[in-house]
Amino acid sequence: MSAGKRLLLVEDERSLLMLVGDALEDTGFDVVPAHDGVQAMARLQDEGGFDYVVSDISMPGGISGFDIAEHVLASESQARIVLVSGLARGQLPPLPAGVTFLPKPYRISQLLDVLG
């Protein structure tokens, strides 16, 4: 399935970052955590080569999930991007092409389905 696939997980709620990261690792993903958009951008620039990027949309630090998605689309076009938010889809700006939205709260099984 997804064994060995590198996944950047961006979530500012630390308990959720750990919970989701552990669950994804248990299913075979190589998870690289980031606690905000600033750290995520640094990981993208320093490490690169991610197969998947899962990011919260609203985070502190001035870099949103939308910013991360735009950066990934510009530099790592093969990566599958999933943006998550507690806001309703209608409350958000349009998603960039090729980006999937997953509403919070979500089940790990829902995230796995979206990741394919």
N, C-alpha and C positions, 0 to 999 in steps of 0.2 A: 504494500500500500504506500506508505509515506516514510518508510524506514530511512533514516539518515538524511532526511530533508532538513535544511537549515531554516529556522523560523525566528524572525525578530518579533518579540512580543513587547508592545509598548503600553504600559498601564500605570497611571499615577497612584492608584490604590494598591499599596504594597501587598496587602493580604490577598487581593485578587490576582496580582501579578504572580505571587508564589503559588497560589492554588491552581490557576490555569496553566502556568508554566510546568508544574509538576505533572498535571494530568496529560498535557501534550507530550512531555518526555516519556511518560508511561506508554504512550501509543506509538513511540518511535521517532518523534521529532527531536532534532538537535536545537533546543531553545536557547536563544540569546535574549536575556531580559534587558529592558530599559525602563526607567521609572518616570521619564518625561520625554518631551520632544527633543530637547537639547541633547540628552544622552543618546536618544535614538539616532539623531543625525550624525553624532560622533561615531556611533557603531557602524552606520551605513558607510561613512567615509573611510573609517579605519579598517573595517573587516570586509564589508561588501559580500557579494556572492550569496545573498539570501534567496531561497526558493519561495518563501512566504513572508509577508509582513502583516501582522495583526496589530492594529493600533486603536486606542481610544481616540475619539475625536477631540474632546475638550480636556485640555491639560494645562497646568500652570507652566510658566516659563516662556510664553510667547510663541511657541511652535506647536501647532495643532496637528491632529491626524491628517487633515487636508494637506498641510504643508509637507508632511512626511510622504503622503501618497504622491504628490506632485514630484517630489525629489526622486522617489523610487521609479516612477513612470519615466522620468527623464534619463535615469542612469542605469536602471536594472529592469528593463522592460519585460523580462521573462518572469519576474516575481509576481505571484498572485497576492493581491492586496485586499484585506478585509478591514473595514472601519467599523468600530462598535461605538454605541452611544446610548445613554439613558434617555436622550431626547427622541421624540417621535420623528420619523423620516421627514414629515412635512415641515418640521421646525428647522431643518438643516438646509444649507445651500445645496445645489445640485452636485452629485458625486461626479468625480472625473470618470471618463469612459474606462471600462474594464475594472472598476473598483466595486466590490460587493459590500453591502451594508448589513450589519447584524445588530438588532436592537438588544439593549441590556434590560433586564438580566437575561442571560442566555444559558442554556445547558451546554456542557462540553460536547455532547452528542450533536447539538446543532452546529457548533463551531466546526467539528470534524466533518459534518456533511457539507458545509460551505467550503472547507478546504479541499474536499474531494479525496 
